[in-house]
């Protein structure tokens, strides 16, 4: 093997990225080296600040385990939280691994060559934990265990409703009153779910928590409050789980639960026998079930274990993540595996952002003294900037109303990426904010916000109001600049999707002949009708191609089941094939990046329906009553879920943001990403101190998620850990972490935007993002009396433009 003292020099020679260059900081630094070279036999906890190179450390530590310690890539397991992060890790492993192995084959010691001959860097085991669990249950199971089918969200919800909730908590079209009263505790406005869609959305987080929190169900259902409702929910959950087991299907929560069960019973020995190293990214977003999997893997395989995370960047409490598991990693591991003492190392050197940005988010994370006990103890040191200053302070753009803000922000972006830049004041004099000299485009910028919905939800029939994302889209469009915000609207509200779905409906069920006789929920009937109207209006424009057949002719022929080619109509027609055939008349769904994401959501809905719908997303012909029933099933199992907004848009299918588009995304989506210019919307929605917006800025009551944590604390083994902080404190913690993540994404420039009312000294619109503390005090002490006199945040200037 390669001597450990030779590993860092080898990567500096072998991998071009790490070769010393004039004016460039060498990598890895001393902190990173300590993590990479840490002894494999001692479990390692890496507390990694933003921009500190944690992905680099994970990849190089994995390569070190192969080159220095003699493991093969197939012995090394690396997990992370998102598909994009997993793809990034795999790309680096292969690229750097090939460079390192190739170099060592020429220049490495002779005793290393037999091992290198066996190394195939493509065989590192990487992915999200869900993907790895699914792959192992399929390919490495014992012969008596069947390979499970994994259900996507809406398919799982459909079966939860039909096989779990029906005849337990939902009977003869009515939600059990006791259950409704219990669920009202966890809805946004404290009202009970009023229909099946709301019931499903209320129950799904609870059922997922049963698995993620490893809830003791007998204890849960005998708690003194809401006992009847709890018993009904447990019964419904049991029926749902039993049906999935009987049909060999799993949802995502049950997937991990099944993996853990088979681990503990020794039925994944083919997996554990080859694992020699476990490296876990984003450990701060681990839930109890996932921690149990990692600990069981470690215990059974005796593998090297390394976890990396940042408690200050934990964002996924709503998915069951428990940041205390990362905070207490060393003590919890020693409890499960005695005589094991893990070591903690910190990464605090930031190679992403300018010193001004680093100083800003350093000040933000320590602004509220009440947040300090929620952090790893002792807290990681202040992050140290290692990039030179570009002279630009943190910027602010605040205007009197949203249309004005959108206009001025669009002009700023156009100046930066299409003009000569925008000159702003800076710490060292005037500074020009412009695209990089070597080239750049709108893909180098992003708008981050708590929500990037382009319209408010219509309440009690009111007309939705255009929010900043839509106003900005419109202003940029007037400057011939596109936007990438595929989650800006619900799938059912996107005009081209309405037109496509309407065309499909008219093909399957001309004139609503069957739809009008079905007992679909009111929301579904309303939107299915809207889809048909949208199609009719679009077809009236006679869109190309019109040869050899126009759209209307195709749809009418399909509705009559008459082939335009003269061939006999097939006995079975896949609805997915119909969808793809219609794309000829909807080019934006093929060619536009947002359209491609939206089309994927539609096709995924069709494909997933085949996993639970009786006719497997097929339309029959010539089979008697089955012709009609197959169409009815398609309406109920494919189109109704889209109409009820049960289908999520997954922008992760895009490998990267189009370079010529301006991206908008939620702060959650931006986790792990970085951009030269980051714009954070801290207050475009907050004109007044409205009670319904407080949860997004300065909560006065616990969030639904923390309230549910409290309710589940007794039957959950980590309940006491969570209760070390009150539900309201945890709600504030989540907001502080959210904006810390946002403020640490930029490389060169950070711009905060909102309405003037958010910065007025006497404002009642308090917001953690603008340095308000939970005790009601404000860190920006200098009164705001106009753009000429910006406030000071702990002596960090906010340069208003």
C-alpha positions, 0 to 999 in steps of 0.5 A, a space after each residue: 500500500 502507499 505510505 500514508 505520508 505519501 498520500 497528500 503529495 500524491 494527490 497534489 501531483 496526480 489531480 490537477 485541481 490540487 497542483 500548487 499554482 501561483 496565487 492559488 491556495 493549496 488544497 487540502 489545508 491542514 484541517 482537511 488533511 487531518 480529516 482525510 488522514 484520520 485513523 480509519 479504526 476510530 470513528 470520526 465526526 466532522 463538524 464542517 462549516 459552509 464552504 469548508 470543502 466537506 465534499 472534497 474531504 469525503 471524496 479524498 478520505 474515500 480514496 485514501 481508504 483505497 490507496 493507503 488502507 487497501 480497501 477496494 472501492 466496492 468496500 466503501 459506502 458513501 451516502 448523502 441527502 439529495 440526488 444532486 449531491 450524490 451525483 456530485 460525489 460520484 463524479 468527483 470519485 471517478 474523476 479524481 480516482 482515475 487521475 490518482 490511480 493512473 498517476 500511481 500506476 506510473 509513479 507509485 511503489 512496486 508493492 502498490 501495483 497488484 492492488 491497483 490492478 484490482 481497483 475499479 473506481 466506478 465501483 464505489 457504492 454511492 447514493 442517497 440512503 433511500 437509493 442504497 436501501 432499495 438497491 440492496 433489498 433488490 439485489 442483495 437479499 436472501 433468496 426467500 425475500 422478494 424484491 419490493 416495489 417502491 411507491 412514489 408519494 402520490 401512489 403511496 397516498 392513494 393506497 394509504 387512503 384506500 387500504 388504510 384510512 377507508 373503513 377506519 378513520 374515513 367511513 361513508 364519506 365522513 372523517 371520524 370526528 375524533 380523528 378530525 379533532 386530533 388532526 386539527 392540532 397539526 394544521 396551519 390554521 387549527 381547523 380540522 381537515 374538511 375533505 379526503 385530500 386534506 385528510 391525506 395531507 394531514 395523516 401522511 406526516 404522522 404515518 411517516 413519523 411512525 417509521 422515522 421516529 420508531 414510534 412505540 405504537 402501543 404507547 402512542 394509542 394509549 396516551 391520555 389525550 385523543 385516545 380514540 383518535 390515536 387507536 383509529 390511526 394506529 389501526 389504519 396504519 396497520 391496515 396500510 402497512 399490511 396491504 403493502 406487505 401483502 403486495 410486496 410494496 414499500 413507501 420511502 419510510 417503510 423502505 428504510 424500516 424494511 432495510 433495518 429489519 433485514 439488517 437486524 435479522 441477518 438477511 443482508 449479510 451479502 451487503 454487510 460482509 463487503 462493507 468496510 467503510 461508511 462515510 455519511 454526508 449531511 448527517 445533521 439531517 439524519 432521523 432516528 431510523 436512519 441513525 439506527 441503520 448506520 449504527 447497525 451497519 457499523 456494529 455488524 460490519 466493524 467498518 470505518 465510520 465517518 460522518 460529516 455535517 453542520 448543526 447550524 445547517 439542519 433544515 429537515 425537521 419536517 422530514 423527521 430529522 433530529 439535529 440532536 443526533 448529530 450534536 450527540 453523535 459521539 455519546 450516542 455511538 458509544 451507547 450503542 457500540 460500547 468501548 468505541 470513542 469517536 473523535 470530533 474534528 472541525 472544518 472552519 476555513 471557508 473557500 466559497 465566499 468573500 470576507 464580507 459575506 462570511 462576516 455577515 453570516 458569522 454575525 447572523 448565527 450568533 446574533 440570538 443568544 437563545 440559539 446558542 444551546 441548540 448548537 453542537 457543544 462547544 460550538 464550532 469556531 467562527 468561520 474563517 474566510 480564505 478568499 480575498 475581498 472584492 470590496 463589495 459589502 453585503 447589499 440590500 434592495 428594499 422598496 415600497 411595493 412589490 412591483 417596484 421591487 421587481 422592476 428595480 431588481 430586474 434592472 439590476 440583474 440586466 445591468 450585471 449580466 447584459 450590461 456594463 455592471 452596476 456600480 455600488 458603494 464598497 468598503 474600499 470605494 465604488 465597486 462594480 457588480 458584474 459578471 465574471 470577466 471570463 464569462 458568466 450568465 444568469 445561471 450564476 445568480 439565484 433568488 432564494 426565498 422561503 417560498 417561490 410560489 409565484 402566486 398566493 393561494 386563492 382564499 375563499 374564492 379570492 383571486 390569487 395575487 402575483 408574488 415577487 417571483 412572478 412579478 420578477 419573471 414578467 419584468 425579466 421577460 420584458 428584457 428577453 431573459 428567461 426564468 427557471 422556477 419549475 415549482 413556481 406554480 402547482 402542476 395543475 395551474 400551468 397553462 401548457 400542462 392544462 392544455 396537454 391534460 385536456 387533450 388527453 382527457 378528450 382522447 380518453 373520454 370525449 365530452 366528459 361522458 364518463 367523468 360526469 357520472 363518476 363520484 370524483 371530489 369537487 376539486 378534481 371535477 372542477 380542474 378536469 373541466 378547466 383542463 378540457 376548456 384549456 385544450 379547446 381554446 388551444 386547439 382553436 388556434 390550430 397549432 402546428 403541425 397540421 400535417 399529416 393531421 392537426 391536433 383536433 382531428 387527432 383527438 377526435 379520431 382517438 376519442 372514436 377509437 378510429 385509427 388515422 392510418 387505417 390500421 385496426 385499433 389495438 386492444 390495449 393502448 398505454 396512456 403514456 404512449 398517448 401522452 408522448 404522441 401528443 407532444 408533437 403539438 406541445 413543443 415547449 414541453 420538449 424544448 423548454 427546461 421548465 417544460 421538461 421538468 413539468 412533463 416529467 411530473 406528468 409522465 411519472 404520475 402515469 407510470 406510478 399509477 401503473 403500480 396500483 391502478 387495476 388496469 396498469 395505466 392502459 386503455 382497453 378496447 373491444 373488451 366490453 365493460 372493461 373499456 369503460 372501467 379502464 378509462 374510469 380508472 385512468 381518470 381516478 388514478 392519474 388525472 384526479 391526483 394532478 387536479 388535486 395537486 397531489 403530484 410534486 414537481 421534481 426539478 432534480 431531474 435537471 443536472 444543472 440550471 440552464 446558463 441563460 436562465 435566472 433561477 428561483 428556488 427555495 432555501 431548502 432546494 439550495 442546500 449544498 449549492 453555491 452561486 456567484 450572486 445570491 439574492 435572498 427575499 427576506 420581506 417582499 410578502 411582509 407589508 404589515 404585521 399579519 398574523 398569518 405571516 409570522 410563522 415565516 419570520 417571527 413566530 408567536 406559536 410553535 410550528 405544526 412540526 414541533 407541535 407534532 414532535 411534542 405529541 410524539 415525545 413519549 412514545 419516541 426514544 429521542 423525545 426527551 432530546 427534542 424537549 430540551 428546547 421548547 417547541 417555540 424555541 425549536 421553531 425559531 431555531 429552524 428559521 435561524 438555520 434556514 437563513 444561515 444556509 441562505 446567507 452562506 450560499 454566495 461566492 461573490 455577492 449577497 443581496 437582501 431584498 424586501 419591502 421598506 417596512 421591514 427595515 423601519 426602526 419602529 417596525 412591528 414586522 420583526 424577522 429573524 432574517 433581519 437580525 431580530 432576536 426571539 426576545 424582541 430586541 433588534 441588532 440593527 441599532 442604527 435607525 433606518 431613515 432612508 436609503 442614505 443611512 443604512 442600518 448596521 448589523 453588529 457593525 456589519 454594513 448593509 449597503 442599500 441600493 
